[in-house]
């Protein structure tokens, strides 16, 4: 018992000596720094406790175990390298591009172009968008190929066509259309279309008849007046050409009478 009491007293003495030595070694500056560090540590512990970071310790431990902290540090280094390589001009252009993109998205949203996306998708699927691109290229090529003179002539042609349509409309084109509709309804238009080839074939004969009538009228006007009487008539009837002409006129009369009889 005495031995144990002596050993305990020896330990207490040694502890007191260590504390005294440490107290003698600490300067005022070291004590103030130690107090400041202890205060900051206590404040940090208080902030951690208030913010509830204690609940994040398992997640942080898991991130440390599977190497996510290393990946985050690498991402931070990459971001820092990119930030160092970017100049003020590049940052300005990037900011402008982002701003223009956001402005474009806002305009698309306000204009309701999202409703056109299904139609555009369908045009892409069936190839209509590709056809529109080709049509735009064709129009651009035609526009590049047209000279000022060609454009002027084209505009003049279009203007003359519109003027002709206006004059045709003012001149009673509607009545002509109604008349053609009436002919089509009663079948006269079909009959006319059937008779036109025959009429065109007989135009030469009709022209010859009219020319013969003109020549005969001119000869009759320049000929001397007839003497009259049976003698003159007998002399005319003795002429073979006069007989042939009379026979021709009688044949024409007979055919006309047959036609009139069939019409009735």
C-alpha positions as a printed NumPy array, in Angstrom:
array([[   0.   ,    0.   ,    0.   ],
       [   2.819,    2.364,    0.879],
       [   4.509,    1.458,   -2.378],
       [   1.404,    2.352,   -4.454],
       [   0.954,    5.651,   -2.679],
       [   4.533,    6.586,   -3.335],
       [   4.207,    5.757,   -7.071],
       [   1.037,    7.908,   -7.418],
       [   2.689,   10.819,   -5.744],
       [   5.669,   10.558,   -8.079],
       [   3.388,   10.749,  -11.166],
       [   1.569,   13.809,   -9.856],
       [   4.852,   15.522,   -9.265],
       [   6.034,   14.771,  -12.789],
       [   2.759,   16.063,  -14.301],
       [   3.04 ,   19.261,  -12.352],
       [   6.596,   19.665,  -13.561],
       [   5.522,   19.186,  -17.228],
       [   2.726,   21.739,  -16.863],
       [   5.126,   24.174,  -15.223],
       [   7.666,   23.68 ,  -18.   ],
       [   5.02 ,   24.223,  -20.693],
       [   3.773,   27.343,  -18.92 ],
       [   7.316,   28.695,  -18.786],
       [   7.903,   27.882,  -22.507],
       [   4.717,   29.635,  -23.754],
       [   5.103,   33.287,  -24.612],
       [   2.304,   35.818,  -24.651],
       [   2.17 ,   35.727,  -28.47 ],
       [   1.904,   31.926,  -28.52 ],
       [  -0.829,   32.046,  -25.903],
       [  -2.8  ,   34.615,  -27.892],
       [  -2.428,   32.598,  -31.108],
       [  -3.481,   29.441,  -29.288],
       [  -6.481,   31.217,  -27.821],
       [  -7.402,   32.652,  -31.248],
       [  -7.103,   29.214,  -32.859],
       [  -9.216,   27.637,  -30.154],
       [ -11.833,   30.403,  -30.561],
       [ -11.948,   29.941,  -34.332],
       [ -12.27 ,   26.18 ,  -33.879],
       [ -15.113,   26.606,  -31.449],
       [ -16.86 ,   29.076,  -33.808],
       [ -16.408,   26.666,  -36.711],
       [ -17.879,   23.838,  -34.68 ],
       [ -20.824,   26.076,  -33.766],
       [ -21.448,   26.949,  -37.468],
       [ -21.227,   23.298,  -38.462],
       [ -23.686,   22.373,  -35.735],
       [ -26.146,   25.15 ,  -36.704],
       [ -26.011,   24.491,  -40.469],
       [ -26.624,   20.783,  -40.071],
       [ -23.419,   19.724,  -41.828],
       [ -23.242,   16.785,  -39.483],
       [ -25.84 ,   15.075,  -41.657],
       [ -23.553,   15.48 ,  -44.667],
       [ -20.632,   13.652,  -43.05 ],
       [ -21.707,   10.177,  -44.338],
       [ -22.034,   11.497,  -47.881],
       [ -18.666,   13.253,  -47.648],
       [ -17.096,   10.06 ,  -46.289],
       [ -18.551,    8.076,  -49.2  ],
       [ -17.27 ,   10.671,  -51.7  ],
       [ -13.82 ,   10.413,  -50.117],
       [ -13.917,    6.61 ,  -50.309],
       [ -14.98 ,    6.328,  -53.998],
       [ -12.683,    9.13 ,  -55.226],
       [ -15.301,   11.801,  -56.002],
       [ -13.22 ,   14.44 ,  -54.215],
       [ -10.345,   13.751,  -56.612],
       [ -12.669,   14.14 ,  -59.576],
       [ -14.039,   17.401,  -58.171],
       [ -10.521,   18.711,  -57.709],
       [  -9.712,   17.786,  -61.327],
       [ -12.876,   19.564,  -62.543],
       [ -11.883,   22.608,  -60.49 ],
       [  -8.407,   22.53 ,  -62.041],
       [  -9.936,   22.247,  -65.526],
       [ -12.254,   25.197,  -64.825],
       [  -9.324,   27.202,  -63.474],
       [  -7.244,   26.404,  -66.588],
       [ -10.104,   27.421,  -68.868],
       [ -10.585,   30.617,  -66.874],
       [  -6.89 ,   31.404,  -67.175],
       [  -6.847,   30.739,  -70.942],
       [  -9.897,   32.925,  -71.624],
       [  -9.122,   36.501,  -72.564],
       [ -11.392,   39.473,  -71.949],
       [ -12.379,   39.496,  -75.633],
       [ -13.254,   35.802,  -75.571],
       [ -15.306,   36.267,  -72.416],
       [ -17.133,   39.206,  -74.012],
       [ -17.918,   37.218,  -77.163],
       [ -19.042,   34.224,  -75.1  ],
       [ -21.293,   36.42 ,  -72.985],
       [ -22.75 ,   38.036,  -76.118],
       [ -23.363,   34.62 ,  -77.703],
       [ -25.099,   33.375,  -74.557],
       [ -27.203,   36.541,  -74.399],
       [ -28.178,   36.265,  -78.08 ],
       [ -29.085,   32.612,  -77.592],
       [ -31.295,   33.408,  -74.611],
       [ -32.91 ,   36.266,  -76.572],
       [ -33.583,   33.917,  -79.497],
       [ -35.142,   31.337,  -77.186],
       [ -37.338,   34.039,  -75.66 ],
       [ -38.499,   35.194,  -79.112],
       [ -39.248,   31.605,  -80.149],
       [ -41.242,   31.088,  -76.967],
       [ -43.207,   34.296,  -77.419],
       [ -43.899,   33.66 ,  -81.106],
       [ -45.285,   30.21 ,  -80.367],
       [ -42.89 ,   28.442,  -82.74 ],
       [ -42.964,   25.418,  -80.484],
       [ -46.298,   24.555,  -82.156],
       [ -44.497,   24.39 ,  -85.514],
       [ -42.004,   21.769,  -84.337],
       [ -44.307,   18.778,  -85.201],
       [ -44.872,   20.171,  -88.703],
       [ -41.134,   20.741,  -89.17 ],
       [ -40.41 ,   17.216,  -87.946],
       [ -42.913,   15.817,  -90.453],
       [ -41.348,   17.892,  -93.24 ],
       [ -37.929,   16.518,  -92.318],
       [ -39.227,   12.942,  -92.275],
       [ -40.976,   13.049,  -95.667],
       [ -38.281,   15.15 ,  -97.377],
       [ -40.336,   18.324,  -97.911],
       [ -37.764,   20.458,  -96.128],
       [ -35.056,   19.206,  -98.485],
       [ -37.282,   20.056, -101.457],
       [ -37.84 ,   23.573, -100.086],
       [ -34.072,   24.013,  -99.785],
       [ -33.63 ,   22.943, -103.41 ],
       [ -36.421,   25.318, -104.476],
       [ -34.744,   28.17 , -102.601],
       [ -31.447,   27.354, -104.324],
       [ -33.189,   27.307, -107.705],
       [ -34.794,   30.677, -106.981],
       [ -31.448,   32.088, -105.875],
       [ -29.749,   30.809, -109.045],
       [ -32.515,   32.266, -111.214],
       [ -32.269,   35.586, -109.365],
       [ -28.515,   35.663, -109.906],
       [ -28.903,   34.79 , -113.606],
       [ -31.516,   37.481, -114.318],
       [ -30.132,   40.762, -115.593],
       [ -31.775,   44.151, -115.22 ],
       [ -32.955,   44.034, -118.824],
       [ -34.506,   40.594, -118.375],
       [ -36.26 ,   41.717, -115.191],
       [ -37.61 ,   44.781, -117.016],
       [ -38.938,   42.701, -119.914],
       [ -40.482,   40.194, -117.515],
       [ -42.181,   42.965, -115.544],
       [ -43.445,   44.528, -118.79 ],
       [ -44.825,   41.16 , -119.95 ],
       [ -46.604,   40.606, -116.653],
       [ -48.025,   44.141, -116.799],
       [ -49.278,   43.663, -120.352],
       [ -50.866,   40.343, -119.375],
       [ -52.672,   41.914, -116.449],
       [ -53.824,   44.797, -118.643],
       [ -55.121,   42.333, -121.238],
       [ -57.02 ,   40.429, -118.559],
       [ -58.514,   43.675, -117.282],
       [ -59.627,   44.701, -120.785],
       [ -61.021,   41.232, -121.417],
       [ -62.983,   41.443, -118.175],
       [ -64.305,   44.9  , -118.972],
       [ -65.19 ,   43.9  , -122.545],
       [ -67.82 ,   41.396, -121.46 ],
       [ -65.768,   38.281, -120.858],
       [ -68.358,   37.163, -118.356],
       [ -71.052,   37.16 , -121.068],
       [ -68.784,   35.135, -123.352],
       [ -68.211,   32.61 , -120.582],
       [ -71.971,   32.363, -119.942],
       [ -72.597,   31.889, -123.647],
       [ -70.012,   29.105, -123.812],
       [ -71.59 ,   27.489, -120.744],
       [ -75.005,   27.602, -122.445],
       [ -73.58 ,   26.072, -125.631],
       [ -71.944,   23.369, -123.576],
       [ -75.161,   22.573, -121.706],
       [ -77.313,   22.102, -124.835],
       [ -74.593,   20.226, -126.737],
       [ -74.014,   22.94 , -129.346],
       [ -70.402,   23.301, -128.352],
       [ -69.756,   19.618, -129.058],
       [ -71.487,   19.92 , -132.433],
       [ -69.411,   22.97 , -133.247],
       [ -66.242,   21.152, -132.268],
       [ -67.257,   18.254, -134.533],
       [ -68.096,   20.542, -137.469],
       [ -65.   ,   22.712, -137.249],
       [ -62.712,   20.201, -139.039],
       [ -65.251,   19.823, -141.862],
       [ -65.683,   23.583, -142.05 ],
       [ -61.937,   24.111, -142.223],
       [ -61.736,   21.628, -145.107],
       [ -64.423,   23.546, -147.037],
       [ -63.01 ,   27.006, -146.42 ],
       [ -61.061,   26.777, -149.663],
       [ -64.277,   25.979, -151.565],
       [ -66.095,   28.842, -149.855],
       [ -63.233,   31.191, -150.705],
       [ -63.374,   30.066, -154.341],
       [ -67.159,   30.648, -154.457],
       [ -66.806,   34.134, -153.024],
       [ -63.976,   34.936, -155.428],
       [ -66.086,   33.689, -158.361],
       [ -68.978,   35.879, -157.231],
       [ -66.661,   38.903, -157.089],
       [ -65.317,   38.214, -160.585],
       [ -68.85 ,   37.661, -161.915],
       [ -70.084,   40.884, -160.325],
       [ -67.171,   42.824, -161.83 ],
       [ -67.792,   41.281, -165.279],
       [ -71.523,   42.035, -165.034],
       [ -70.841,   45.644, -164.173],
       [ -68.469,   46.092, -167.137],
       [ -70.617,   44.17 , -169.68 ],
       [ -73.023,   45.937, -172.084],
       [ -76.735,   45.82 , -171.248],
       [ -78.675,   42.869, -172.668],
       [ -80.816,   43.435, -175.783],
       [ -83.727,   41.516, -174.321],
       [ -86.317,   39.478, -176.173],
       [ -86.531,   35.819, -177.084],
       [ -83.695,   36.175, -179.577],
       [ -81.206,   37.177, -176.962],
       [ -82.444,   34.462, -174.649],
       [ -82.205,   31.869, -177.439],
       [ -78.673,   32.974, -178.261],
       [ -77.652,   32.69 , -174.607],
       [ -79.2  ,   29.237, -174.303],
       [ -77.23 ,   28.063, -177.325],
       [ -73.972,   28.782, -175.446],
       [ -72.707,   25.456, -173.933],
       [ -71.075,   27.237, -170.986],
       [ -74.363,   28.94 , -170.197],
       [ -76.089,   25.572, -170.266],
       [ -73.483,   24.053, -167.93 ],
       [ -73.827,   26.988, -165.571],
       [ -77.586,   26.687, -165.555],
       [ -77.341,   22.922, -164.951],
       [ -74.943,   23.62 , -162.004],
       [ -77.283,   26.192, -160.474],
       [ -80.223,   23.795, -160.82 ],
       [ -78.229,   21.039, -159.076],
       [ -77.335,   23.451, -156.252],
       [ -80.98 ,   24.43 , -155.939],
       [ -82.06 ,   20.81 , -155.726],
       [ -79.549,   20.06 , -152.965],
       [ -80.641,   23.148, -151.032],
       [ -84.279,   22.091, -151.277],
       [ -83.367,   18.584, -150.041],
       [ -81.545,   20.068, -147.091],
       [ -84.422,   22.356, -146.194],
       [ -86.86 ,   19.469, -146.536],
       [ -84.776,   17.318, -144.116],
       [ -84.525,   20.212, -141.678],
       [ -88.279,   20.566, -141.517]])
